[in-house]
Amino acid sequence: MSVWNGKLGGPVAELVGLIGEVAAVERAPITYEIQEGKGNLRIGSILQAEMEPYRGPTGQVTTLNESIFTTIPGAPAWVAKASNYDRNVSKYGLRDVHLQGHNAIQGSFRFEA
């Protein structure tokens, strides 16, 4: 819990500063699969998303490098289209979101202690 309330510092502590009220804290399995920017993400029954990267004229995956559009400094961002994004959080008093065909940006990261 100390990570998620920002007490251990780092990027999560910066994110916590943007949160006004914590609606709930729950454990949920997180599964994801990514290959060359194509991937899917599932967080329990709360979130499910799929995306496919755009490709250039040669068929290569389009990435942004050294760009302000990546949220992960030093890592490339894959520019993509999200075929679907479903967020089911109405039980927390928030709005459910169901989108199709929107832009998406994906990058890779890892947390280290």
C-alpha positions in Angstrom: 0.0 0.0 0.0 2.9 2.4 0.7 3.7 2.4 -3.1 0.2 3.4 -4.1 -0.2 6.2 -1.6 3.1 7.7 -2.7 5.0 7.2 0.6 7.9 5.4 -1.2 8.4 8.3 -3.7 9.2 7.9 -7.3 6.8 8.3 -10.3 3.8 7.0 -8.3 4.3 9.7 -5.7 4.1 12.3 -8.5 0.9 10.6 -9.8 -0.7 10.6 -6.3 -0.5 14.4 -6.3 -3.1 14.4 -9.1 -5.6 12.3 -7.2 -8.2 14.2 -5.2 -10.0 11.3 -3.5 -9.4 7.6 -3.4 -12.6 5.8 -4.3 -11.4 2.3 -3.6 -8.3 0.1 -3.4 -8.7 -3.5 -4.6 -6.5 -6.3 -5.8 -7.0 -7.4 -9.4 -5.1 -9.6 -11.7 -3.3 -7.7 -14.5 -2.5 -9.4 -17.7 -0.9 -7.9 -20.8 0.7 -9.0 -24.0 2.8 -6.8 -26.2 4.6 -7.6 -29.4 6.0 -4.8 -31.6 3.5 -2.3 -30.3 0.5 -4.6 -30.8 -1.0 -5.6 -27.5 -3.8 -6.0 -25.0 -4.3 -5.2 -21.4 -6.8 -6.5 -18.9 -7.2 -5.4 -15.2 -9.6 -7.8 -13.6 -13.1 -6.9 -14.8 -12.4 -3.2 -14.6 -10.4 -2.5 -17.7 -9.8 -4.2 -21.1 -8.0 -2.5 -24.0 -6.5 -3.6 -27.3 -4.3 -1.6 -29.7 -2.5 -2.1 -33.0 0.4 0.2 -34.0 0.4 2.3 -37.1 2.8 1.2 -39.8 4.8 3.3 -42.2 5.0 2.9 -46.0 7.6 0.1 -45.6 5.4 -1.9 -43.2 7.6 -1.1 -40.2 5.9 -0.1 -36.9 5.8 3.7 -36.4 7.5 4.9 -33.2 8.3 8.3 -31.7 11.8 8.6 -30.3 13.1 11.5 -28.3 9.6 13.1 -28.4 7.6 15.0 -25.9 4.7 12.7 -26.7 6.2 9.8 -24.8 5.5 9.7 -21.1 8.5 7.5 -20.5 11.8 9.5 -21.0 14.4 7.6 -23.1 11.9 5.0 -24.3 10.3 4.9 -27.7 6.5 5.4 -27.9 4.4 3.3 -30.3 1.8 5.3 -32.0 -1.3 3.2 -32.4 -5.1 2.9 -32.8 -7.0 1.4 -29.9 -9.5 -0.9 -31.4 -11.3 -0.9 -28.1 -11.0 0.5 -24.5 -13.6 -0.5 -21.9 -13.4 0.8 -18.4 -16.1 -0.4 -16.0 -16.0 1.6 -12.8 -19.6 2.8 -12.1 -19.6 0.8 -8.9 -17.1 3.4 -7.6 -19.2 6.3 -8.5 -17.2 7.0 -11.7 -18.3 6.9 -15.3 -17.9 3.8 -17.4 -16.1 4.4 -20.6 -16.4 2.4 -23.8 -14.4 3.7 -26.8 -13.5 2.2 -30.2 -11.1 3.4 -32.9 -9.3 6.1 -30.9 -5.6 7.0 -31.0 -3.3 5.4 -28.4 0.3 5.7 -27.4 2.2 2.9 -25.8 5.6 2.6 -24.2 7.5 0.2 -22.1 8.7 0.7 -18.5 9.5 -1.3 -15.4 9.5 -0.4 -11.7 12.6 -1.2 -9.7 13.1 -1.1 -6.0 
